Amino acid sequence: MAEASRIFQTTLMPSLSQSLSLRKPCSLTIAQRKTSPTIIRCTISTSSSDTAKAAAAPQPIPWGCEIDSLENAASLQKWLTDSGLPPQKMDLRKVDVGERGLVANNNIRKGEKILFVPPSLVISANSEWSFPEAGEVLKRYDVPDWPLIATYLISEASLMKSSRWSNYISALPRQPYSLLYWTRAELDRYLEASQIRERAIERINNVTGTYNDLRDRIFSKHPNLFPEEVFNMETFRWSFGILFSRLVRLPSLDGRVALVPWADMLNHSCDVETFLDYDKSSKGVVFTTDRPYQPGEQVFISYGRKSNGELLLSYGFVPRQGTNPRDSVELPLSLKKSDKCYQEKLEALKKNGLSASQCFPLQVTGWPLELMAYAYLAVSPPSMSGKFEEMAAAASNKSTTNKEIRYPELEEQAFQFILDNCESSISKYTKFLQASGSMDLDITSPKQLNRKVFLKQLAVDLCNSEQRILFRAQYILRRKLRDMKKGELKALNLFDSVTKFFK
Ligand SMILES: C[S@@+](CC[C@H](N)C(=O)[O-])C[C@H]1O[C@@H](n2cnc3c(N)ncnc32)[C@H](O)[C@@H]1O
């Protein structure tokens, strides 16, 4: 659980587009939980041996709707209004970006506060359970907010019309778009070149670990409250998919996380610098527009300063090439096993919480000081062993001075080291992009084809954007190295003429 909760610290978490929503609801049986209103049980089986099968082929969830439909939008809007949502300057519509979104129905000024979703319409760790016994048990076990809200959502969803959140849950996507819904084979095939593949595997393992932990520690001991037909790997994949793509961190409420119906219909734009938060004066969740909107225009917020890979990971979409100023790519660097000082360097790295292989983010605008420090360490000769500790600390951002460390005598080698690593990453992307043209010819069913074409397109978009950053870094590094070599040549020529002069 501790391992799982590490990843659940992300803010608003997202998902993707059409062709993933290919599933029909699974067959249902009606059962009764002791003292509960009618509960609908999903017949998906997730005994531990079935978990692996379920991970390979996600099963349908019996609630929610298709994200590309406005099926439940009108009842959501009506229920929100009846439940205290004040009149809005936006309507829920079909949109070009994000499938459904909020569209201005009035002129909206720049700097205007909008939304005002009251706390009674917000789902948080403190929300009242329709089935209070289940909530009390989780609280007794001190379940952290993320898994608690995930379980709450499943519990409320399974109660269908008996839950007060029924209109909200019916309007949630039946299959949220996120890498949680990619199979291992799809991740390996489409994201081979990108480090996002590792992040997705880690996240899937965390979700699986969290579910297994809850099942073993709590659900199995209270089968009446948490029947496996309802609380299983498949329903947890769904609820975590919803949380990754919709949960909001509210800085004014000490960073507490919450699902905010209505606000979570806002799509992301990389151009926008405005975030959701709780407003103490109006006592509601709001955001302040950073631009004016005219009636008919889609209104956007920012899901945070995330790279394209992070947006794909949580929200299942990749912004158009070149439109995300926060875009970055993880560059993997490693110590060479053949390095005479491999062990000493590794020790220094370990002391600072790093390992022999580390990833650092490259942006179009440059790279972090930590990356340069790691490169110095990787190329430094045995004679500089006294500096290994300082370099490792700077690479881990634990350096006490926090100042840029510089070793002019190692600079050229360090740049060459970064360049070599960039070029090796570039070639992985090139290989994938070239191969992507001929992929997927082995598909028999049209449904499968839609899904594969869609996932492949996302992967191609991500790889193009990540490779573009690497190309930029390659260009800068080559120029730097050329200038350094020219400088060295000049110095050498100068030295030559000075020696000649003294002859
Ligand atoms: C918080 S929800 C926003 C509402 C969502 N469009 C819906 O219909 O439920 C986040 C999801 O919206 C979609 N989305 C948001 N911003 C997007 C964008 N700029 N491009 C494509 N899809 C986007 C993604 O599917 C994402 O997982």
The ligand as an SDF file (V2000), in Angstrom:
LIG
                    3D

 27 29  0  0  0  0  0  0  0  0999 V2000
  -11.4690   15.8680  -16.7210 C   0  0  0  0  0  0  0  0  0  0  0  0
  -12.0910   15.0050  -18.0800 S   0  0  0  0  0  0  0  0  0  0  0  0
  -12.7630   16.2720  -19.0840 C   0  0  0  0  0  0  0  0  0  0  0  0
  -14.1330   15.9340  -19.5820 C   0  0  0  0  0  0  0  0  0  0  0  0
  -14.1730   14.8730  -20.6320 C   0  0  0  0  0  0  0  0  0  0  0  0
  -13.9720   15.4650  -21.9430 N   0  0  0  0  0  0  0  0  0  0  0  0
  -15.4900   14.1030  -20.6210 C   0  0  0  0  0  0  0  0  0  0  0  0
  -16.1870   14.1130  -21.6260 O   0  0  0  0  0  0  0  0  0  0  0  0
  -15.7830   13.4680  -19.6300 O   0  0  0  0  0  0  0  0  0  0  0  0
  -10.5660   14.5910  -18.8240 C   0  0  0  0  0  0  0  0  0  0  0  0
  -10.6870   13.8320  -20.1340 C   0  0  0  0  0  0  0  0  0  0  0  0
  -11.0890   14.7140  -21.1860 O   0  0  0  0  0  0  0  0  0  0  0  0
  -10.3650   14.4580  -22.3850 C   0  0  0  0  0  0  0  0  0  0  0  0
   -9.5360   15.6550  -22.6940 N   0  0  0  0  0  0  0  0  0  0  0  0
   -9.3060   16.7090  -21.8960 C   0  0  0  0  0  0  0  0  0  0  0  0
   -8.5560   17.6360  -22.5200 N   0  0  0  0  0  0  0  0  0  0  0  0
   -8.2940   17.1540  -23.7390 C   0  0  0  0  0  0  0  0  0  0  0  0
   -7.5440   17.6380  -24.8520 C   0  0  0  0  0  0  0  0  0  0  0  0
   -6.9250   18.8130  -24.8350 N   0  0  0  0  0  0  0  0  0  0  0  0
   -7.4830   16.8570  -25.9620 N   0  0  0  0  0  0  0  0  0  0  0  0
   -8.0980   15.6540  -26.0140 C   0  0  0  0  0  0  0  0  0  0  0  0
   -8.8190   15.1370  -24.9850 N   0  0  0  0  0  0  0  0  0  0  0  0
   -8.9190   15.8710  -23.8610 C   0  0  0  0  0  0  0  0  0  0  0  0
   -9.5230   13.2520  -22.1100 C   0  0  0  0  0  0  0  0  0  0  0  0
  -10.2400   12.1290  -22.5020 O   0  0  0  0  0  0  0  0  0  0  0  0
   -9.3870   13.2890  -20.6080 C   0  0  0  0  0  0  0  0  0  0  0  0
   -9.1400   12.0190  -20.0730 O   0  0  0  0  0  0  0  0  0  0  0  0
  1  2  1  0
  2  3  1  0
  2 10  1  0
  3  4  1  0
  4  5  1  0
  5  6  1  0
  5  7  1  0
  7  8  2  0
  7  9  1  0
 10 11  1  0
 11 12  1  0
 11 26  1  0
 12 13  1  0
 13 14  1  0
 13 24  1  0
 14 15  1  0
 14 23  1  0
 15 16  2  0
 16 17  1  0
 17 18  1  0
 17 23  2  0
 18 19  1  0
 18 20  2  0
 20 21  1  0
 21 22  2  0
 22 23  1  0
 24 25  1  0
 24 26  1  0
 26 27  1  0
M  CHG  2   2   1   9  -1
M  END
$$$$
